[in-house]
Amino acid sequence: MNELTAMKHYKDIGSFSKDIGVEGPEHPMFSITFGHKSDGSIEDIVFTADFYIISFQTFVSGNITYGKKEFDHERGKMIFFRPNQTVTFKNVKSKDGCFLITIKEDFLLGTSLFQDMKNYGYFDYDTNEALYLSPSEEETIWNLARIMHKESYNNTDAYSKPILLAHLGTLLTYSQRFYKRQFINRIETLGAYASRFQQLLDLYYYENKVSQFGLPTVSYMADKLNVSSRYLSDLLKQETGKTALELIHLHLIKEAKNLLTEGRMNISEISFSLGFENANYFARLFKKVVGVPPNVFRENNLN
């Protein structure tokens, strides 16, 4: 693909469907289609869109990027894109047996799915964090896709939209469940992420990264572990019950408690040594986690 290829923005599902070679939508705000171009390929394209995209594909070759990272192409997978995110297709070829769901945000207005779609973290995962389905999981997802496809081609009535959204919600909930299984498998394969996360935090302060970068951030830790921020938080939540940010805060408070008990530095110096630019922010966080301000904690422990 020529690096100078202009970015496309799709406002409607019909023009997007045409460009990637799938059947045009029956409904202007909700579409589910099966198959692809006869040669199984998608032209090089860089785009954003005003709608959600959910797809199951078995890729043969090519590259898809979402943000900065690429998909691998080992087997069938589900991918999820939010509206207005940059997506790149480059020389993409896929096997038979795929589906594509596109949903305009306006179709969700006034429904519980409007907020649910924002809260499903996998729409924020990087492309190398696609959902790989087992055969039984794939059957479940495909059954739901077929039902939605059939419903979308029925004569529209008062029940059409609630039925479509109910099945879509079920598909998204199953996707969340299957990601939980994938998290467990990944943890078992690659080792406990919480342990590696803690080692990185310890190293961050040992190497005095705080003087260069300030407080450790979720994005910094995720980059070192080669996953996206949201994916890392969801992995850690699965393993420990706490998000990446919560674990960072707990580490900061643990270090702060030790320094307060040592009594060598005042509270402002402790705050600065941990990477806080504002001692008041440090004090608020400490009280939120510990229950008392740092000065009270110090007095109680020094006495």
One Martini backbone bead per residue (centre of mass of N, CA, C, O) as a GRO file, in nm:
protein
  303
    1MET     BB    1   0.095   0.037   0.023
    2ASN     BB    2   0.067   0.355  -0.009
    3GLU     BB    3   0.159   0.598   0.220
    4LEU     BB    4  -0.035   0.819   0.060
    5THR     BB    5  -0.288   0.707   0.132
    6ALA     BB    6  -0.594   0.797   0.187
    7MET     BB    7  -0.810   0.863   0.421
    8LYS     BB    8  -1.104   0.707   0.516
    9HIS     BB    9  -1.456   0.798   0.568
   10TYR     BB   10  -1.737   0.633   0.712
   11LYS     BB   11  -2.086   0.706   0.740
   12ASP     BB   12  -2.171   0.444   0.586
   13ILE     BB   13  -2.227   0.106   0.534
   14GLY     BB   14  -2.252   0.079   0.224
   15SER     BB   15  -1.970   0.188   0.131
   16PHE     BB   16  -1.806  -0.013   0.294
   17SER     BB   17  -1.916  -0.274   0.173
   18LYS     BB   18  -1.828  -0.215  -0.117
   19ASP     BB   19  -1.512  -0.188  -0.065
   20ILE     BB   20  -1.498  -0.495   0.073
   21GLY     BB   21  -1.710  -0.696  -0.077
   22VAL     BB   22  -2.003  -0.682   0.046
   23GLU     BB   23  -2.307  -0.693   0.128
   24GLY     BB   24  -2.553  -0.497   0.143
   25PRO     BB   25  -2.770  -0.336   0.339
   26GLU     BB   26  -3.095  -0.348   0.469
   27HIS     BB   27  -2.990  -0.164   0.698
   28PRO     BB   28  -2.852   0.152   0.774
   29MET     BB   29  -2.766   0.060   1.103
   30PHE     BB   30  -2.775  -0.263   1.035
   31SER     BB   31  -2.530  -0.532   0.979
   32ILE     BB   32  -2.520  -0.874   0.835
   33THR     BB   33  -2.256  -1.065   0.684
   34PHE     BB   34  -2.153  -1.303   0.440
   35GLY     BB   35  -1.853  -1.309   0.332
   36HIS     BB   36  -1.688  -1.216   0.013
   37LYS     BB   37  -1.496  -1.194  -0.212
   38SER     BB   38  -1.421  -1.425  -0.448
   39ASP     BB   39  -1.095  -1.392  -0.370
   40GLY     BB   40  -1.067  -1.308  -0.055
   41SER     BB   41  -1.022  -0.988  -0.082
   42ILE     BB   42  -0.872  -0.672   0.027
   43GLU     BB   43  -0.818  -0.371  -0.023
   44ASP     BB   44  -0.627  -0.121   0.027
   45ILE     BB   45  -0.692   0.039   0.353
   46VAL     BB   46  -0.769   0.352   0.519
   47PHE     BB   47  -0.982   0.391   0.816
   48THR     BB   48  -1.289   0.530   0.922
   49ALA     BB   49  -1.591   0.509   1.139
   50ASP     BB   50  -1.950   0.544   1.241
   51PHE     BB   51  -1.898   0.234   1.342
   52TYR     BB   52  -1.930  -0.072   1.438
   53ILE     BB   53  -1.702  -0.365   1.433
   54ILE     BB   54  -1.772  -0.715   1.367
   55SER     BB   55  -1.548  -1.004   1.326
   56PHE     BB   56  -1.508  -1.305   1.134
   57GLN     BB   57  -1.186  -1.460   1.062
   58THR     BB   58  -0.974  -1.631   0.815
   59PHE     BB   59  -0.649  -1.583   0.763
   60VAL     BB   60  -0.388  -1.587   0.516
   61SER     BB   61  -0.311  -1.275   0.460
   62GLY     BB   62  -0.167  -0.994   0.576
   63ASN     BB   63  -0.268  -0.666   0.716
   64ILE     BB   64  -0.387  -0.554   1.040
   65THR     BB   65  -0.454  -0.236   1.182
   66TYR     BB   66  -0.490  -0.102   1.530
   67GLY     BB   67  -0.324   0.158   1.537
   68LYS     BB   68   0.005  -0.003   1.588
   69LYS     BB   69  -0.097  -0.300   1.557
   70GLU     BB   70  -0.086  -0.637   1.455
   71PHE     BB   71  -0.204  -0.903   1.321
   72ASP     BB   72  -0.233  -1.222   1.315
   73HIS     BB   73  -0.272  -1.552   1.103
   74GLU     BB   74  -0.344  -1.847   1.223
   75ARG     BB   75  -0.662  -1.803   1.283
   76GLY     BB   76  -0.958  -1.777   1.383
   77LYS     BB   77  -1.126  -1.457   1.451
   78MET     BB   78  -1.212  -1.191   1.658
   79ILE     BB   79  -1.311  -0.848   1.588
   80PHE     BB   80  -1.295  -0.508   1.737
   81PHE     BB   81  -1.450  -0.189   1.651
   82ARG     BB   82  -1.460   0.134   1.691
   83PRO     BB   83  -1.549   0.431   1.643
   84ASN     BB   84  -1.302   0.636   1.503
   85GLN     BB   85  -1.087   0.422   1.422
   86THR     BB   86  -0.788   0.326   1.300
   87VAL     BB   87  -0.776   0.131   0.994
   88THR     BB   88  -0.577  -0.138   0.837
   89PHE     BB   89  -0.567  -0.270   0.508
   90LYS     BB   90  -0.323  -0.523   0.381
   91ASN     BB   91  -0.347  -0.769   0.174
   92VAL     BB   92  -0.620  -0.916   0.241
   93LYS     BB   93  -0.680  -1.266   0.312
   94SER     BB   94  -0.956  -1.503   0.311
   95LYS     BB   95  -1.156  -1.737   0.404
   96ASP     BB   96  -1.407  -1.910   0.425
   97GLY     BB   97  -1.599  -1.813   0.681
   98CYS     BB   98  -1.760  -1.519   0.740
   99PHE     BB   99  -1.829  -1.217   0.933
  100LEU     BB  100  -2.026  -0.898   0.943
  101ILE     BB  101  -2.070  -0.636   1.183
  102THR     BB  102  -2.275  -0.336   1.170
  103ILE     BB  103  -2.304  -0.039   1.397
  104LYS     BB  104  -2.479   0.222   1.469
  105GLU     BB  105  -2.509   0.429   1.733
  106ASP     BB  106  -2.808   0.521   1.684
  107PHE     BB  107  -2.929   0.228   1.720
  108LEU     BB  108  -2.866   0.246   2.053
  109LEU     BB  109  -3.049   0.448   2.136
  110GLY     BB  110  -3.216   0.393   2.442
  111THR     BB  111  -3.021   0.160   2.526
  112SER     BB  112  -2.817  -0.052   2.704
  113LEU     BB  113  -2.599  -0.087   2.471
  114PHE     BB  114  -2.480   0.193   2.455
  115GLN     BB  115  -2.304   0.147   2.718
  116ASP     BB  116  -2.194  -0.141   2.686
  117MET     BB  117  -2.012  -0.086   2.435
  118LYS     BB  118  -1.819   0.103   2.601
  119ASN     BB  119  -1.741  -0.127   2.829
  120TYR     BB  120  -1.615  -0.310   2.629
  121GLY     BB  121  -1.277  -0.369   2.622
  122TYR     BB  122  -1.224  -0.516   2.336
  123PHE     BB  123  -1.249  -0.243   2.168
  124ASP     BB  124  -0.938  -0.160   2.293
  125TYR     BB  125  -0.778  -0.363   2.170
  126ASP     BB  126  -0.537  -0.491   2.017
  127THR     BB  127  -0.477  -0.684   1.735
  128ASN     BB  128  -0.307  -0.909   1.911
  129GLU     BB  129  -0.608  -0.942   2.088
  130ALA     BB  130  -0.775  -1.141   1.975
  131LEU     BB  131  -1.043  -1.372   1.942
  132TYR     BB  132  -1.009  -1.708   2.015
  133LEU     BB  133  -1.185  -1.990   1.904
  134SER     BB  134  -1.340  -2.251   1.978
  135PRO     BB  135  -1.546  -2.470   1.836
  136SER     BB  136  -1.783  -2.421   2.039
  137GLU     BB  137  -1.769  -2.112   2.034
  138GLU     BB  138  -1.811  -2.077   1.733
  139GLU     BB  139  -2.094  -2.200   1.725
  140THR     BB  140  -2.231  -1.993   1.905
  141ILE     BB  141  -2.169  -1.739   1.734
  142TRP     BB  142  -2.294  -1.841   1.465
  143ASN     BB  143  -2.582  -1.877   1.561
  144LEU     BB  144  -2.626  -1.576   1.622
  145ALA     BB  145  -2.558  -1.469   1.341
  146ARG     BB  146  -2.785  -1.619   1.188
  147ILE     BB  147  -3.023  -1.497   1.340
  148MET     BB  148  -2.962  -1.201   1.267
  149HIS     BB  149  -2.969  -1.236   0.964
  150LYS     BB  150  -3.261  -1.333   0.944
  151GLU     BB  151  -3.392  -1.088   1.089
  152SER     BB  152  -3.281  -0.864   0.889
  153TYR     BB  153  -3.475  -1.009   0.648
  154ASN     BB  154  -3.718  -0.938   0.773
  155ASN     BB  155  -3.993  -0.792   0.833
  156THR     BB  156  -4.047  -0.498   0.963
  157ASP     BB  157  -4.105  -0.441   1.315
  158ALA     BB  158  -4.147  -0.386   1.654
  159TYR     BB  159  -3.938  -0.646   1.707
  160SER     BB  160  -3.669  -0.624   1.552
  161LYS     BB  161  -3.476  -0.455   1.729
  162PRO     BB  162  -3.492  -0.610   2.002
  163ILE     BB  163  -3.392  -0.878   1.881
  164LEU     BB  164  -3.120  -0.789   1.771
  165LEU     BB  165  -3.010  -0.671   2.043
  166ALA     BB  166  -3.031  -0.928   2.208
  167HIS     BB  167  -2.830  -1.095   2.033
  168LEU     BB  168  -2.597  -0.901   2.051
  169GLY     BB  169  -2.568  -0.906   2.357
  170THR     BB  170  -2.507  -1.209   2.370
  171LEU     BB  171  -2.251  -1.205   2.196
  172LEU     BB  172  -2.091  -1.009   2.384
  173THR     BB  173  -2.106  -1.184   2.638
  174TYR     BB  174  -1.963  -1.428   2.520
  175SER     BB  175  -1.703  -1.276   2.451
  176GLN     BB  176  -1.633  -1.217   2.743
  177ARG     BB  177  -1.613  -1.511   2.832
  178PHE     BB  178  -1.394  -1.601   2.623
  179TYR     BB  179  -1.180  -1.404   2.725
  180LYS     BB  180  -1.149  -1.527   3.002
  181ARG     BB  181  -1.035  -1.792   2.894
  182GLN     BB  182  -0.792  -1.658   2.749
  183PHE     BB  183  -0.660  -1.542   2.998
  184ILE     BB  184  -0.606  -1.809   3.141
  185ASN     BB  185  -0.435  -1.935   2.915
  186ARG     BB  186  -0.220  -1.709   2.910
  187ILE     BB  187  -0.126  -1.733   3.201
  188GLU     BB  188  -0.045  -2.036   3.180
  189THR     BB  189   0.164  -1.990   2.945
  190LEU     BB  190   0.322  -1.705   3.052
  191GLY     BB  191   0.229  -1.639   3.325
  192ALA     BB  192   0.212  -1.429   3.577
  193TYR     BB  193   0.133  -1.095   3.557
  194ALA     BB  194   0.159  -0.985   3.845
  195SER     BB  195   0.457  -1.058   3.882
  196ARG     BB  196   0.566  -0.895   3.637
  197PHE     BB  197   0.448  -0.626   3.724
  198GLN     BB  198   0.602  -0.603   3.994
  199GLN     BB  199   0.887  -0.616   3.873
  200LEU     BB  200   0.858  -0.356   3.707
  201LEU     BB  201   0.810  -0.166   3.945
  202ASP     BB  202   1.074  -0.221   4.091
  203LEU     BB  203   1.256  -0.140   3.849
  204TYR     BB  204   1.160   0.151   3.814
  205TYR     BB  205   1.290   0.240   4.092
  206TYR     BB  206   1.574   0.120   4.074
  207GLU     BB  207   1.623   0.293   3.789
  208ASN     BB  208   1.492   0.578   3.818
  209LYS     BB  209   1.240   0.651   3.625
  210VAL     BB  210   1.102   0.882   3.784
  211SER     BB  211   1.298   1.116   3.686
  212GLN     BB  212   1.181   1.089   3.380
  213PHE     BB  213   0.848   0.994   3.413
  214GLY     BB  214   0.748   0.949   3.686
  215LEU     BB  215   0.485   0.805   3.724
  216PRO     BB  216   0.362   0.515   3.681
  217THR     BB  217   0.205   0.366   3.401
  218VAL     BB  218   0.002   0.169   3.222
  219SER     BB  219   0.130   0.216   2.942
  220TYR     BB  220   0.417   0.144   3.021
  221MET     BB  221   0.361  -0.146   3.121
  222ALA     BB  222   0.227  -0.252   2.864
  223ASP     BB  223   0.466  -0.209   2.674
  224LYS     BB  224   0.659  -0.406   2.831
  225LEU     BB  225   0.430  -0.650   2.789
  226ASN     BB  226   0.294  -0.635   2.501
  227VAL     BB  227   0.025  -0.468   2.564
  228SER     BB  228  -0.258  -0.331   2.627
  229SER     BB  229  -0.400  -0.152   2.867
  230ARG     BB  230  -0.677  -0.295   2.877
  231TYR     BB  231  -0.575  -0.585   2.868
  232LEU     BB  232  -0.406  -0.575   3.124
  233SER     BB  233  -0.631  -0.501   3.322
  234ASP     BB  234  -0.803  -0.756   3.259
  235LEU     BB  235  -0.593  -0.965   3.337
  236LEU     BB  236  -0.550  -0.865   3.633
  237LYS     BB  237  -0.845  -0.890   3.718
  238GLN     BB  238  -0.855  -1.196   3.678
  239GLU     BB  239  -0.607  -1.261   3.877
  240THR     BB  240  -0.660  -1.024   4.133
  241GLY     BB  241  -0.913  -0.802   4.118
  242LYS     BB  242  -0.720  -0.583   3.981
  243THR     BB  243  -0.607  -0.321   3.837
  244ALA     BB  244  -0.338  -0.161   3.724
  245LEU     BB  245  -0.385   0.104   3.882
  246GLU     BB  246  -0.434  -0.026   4.158
  247LEU     BB  247  -0.150  -0.160   4.175
  248ILE     BB  248   0.010   0.097   4.163
  249HIS     BB  249  -0.111   0.227   4.416
  250LEU     BB  250  -0.027   0.003   4.615
  251HIS     BB  251   0.275   0.041   4.569
  252LEU     BB  252   0.295   0.336   4.657
  253ILE     BB  253   0.187   0.290   4.946
  254LYS     BB  254   0.399   0.092   5.039
  255GLU     BB  255   0.639   0.286   5.002
  256ALA     BB  256   0.527   0.515   5.179
  257LYS     BB  257   0.513   0.362   5.446
  258ASN     BB  258   0.814   0.308   5.469
  259LEU     BB  259   0.909   0.608   5.462
  260LEU     BB  260   0.740   0.706   5.703
  261THR     BB  261   0.866   0.507   5.912
  262GLU     BB  262   1.163   0.596   5.886
  263GLY     BB  263   1.180   0.935   5.895
  264ARG     BB  264   1.378   1.095   5.680
  265MET     BB  265   1.127   1.220   5.535
  266ASN     BB  266   0.915   1.421   5.421
  267ILE     BB  267   0.621   1.433   5.254
  268SER     BB  268   0.725   1.586   5.003
  269GLU     BB  269   0.970   1.401   4.949
  270ILE     BB  270   0.813   1.142   4.913
  271SER     BB  271   0.637   1.235   4.682
  272PHE     BB  272   0.871   1.296   4.484
  273SER     BB  273   1.016   1.011   4.493
  274LEU     BB  274   0.748   0.868   4.359
  275GLY     BB  275   0.637   1.108   4.130
  276PHE     BB  276   0.495   1.340   4.248
  277GLU     BB  277   0.396   1.675   4.179
  278ASN     BB  278   0.174   1.652   4.417
  279ALA     BB  279   0.124   1.633   4.756
  280ASN     BB  280  -0.187   1.637   4.764
  281TYR     BB  281  -0.234   1.391   4.587
  282PHE     BB  282  -0.088   1.195   4.768
  283ALA     BB  283  -0.264   1.241   5.022
  284ARG     BB  284  -0.533   1.154   4.895
  285LEU     BB  285  -0.452   0.869   4.812
  286PHE     BB  286  -0.365   0.767   5.087
  287LYS     BB  287  -0.638   0.809   5.232
  288LYS     BB  288  -0.809   0.635   5.042
  289VAL     BB  289  -0.648   0.365   5.104
  290VAL     BB  290  -0.587   0.383   5.430
  291GLY     BB  291  -0.779   0.631   5.591
  292VAL     BB  292  -0.526   0.817   5.636
  293PRO     BB  293  -0.309   1.042   5.659
  294PRO     BB  294   0.031   1.052   5.645
  295ASN     BB  295   0.079   1.202   5.918
  296VAL     BB  296  -0.085   1.003   6.091
  297PHE     BB  297   0.065   0.748   6.020
  298ARG     BB  298   0.337   0.840   6.126
  299GLU     BB  299   0.260   0.896   6.421
  300ASN     BB  300   0.159   0.609   6.489
  301ASN     BB  301   0.439   0.461   6.407
  302LEU     BB  302   0.647   0.625   6.576
  303ASN     BB  303   0.496   0.567   6.856
   0.00000   0.00000   0.00000
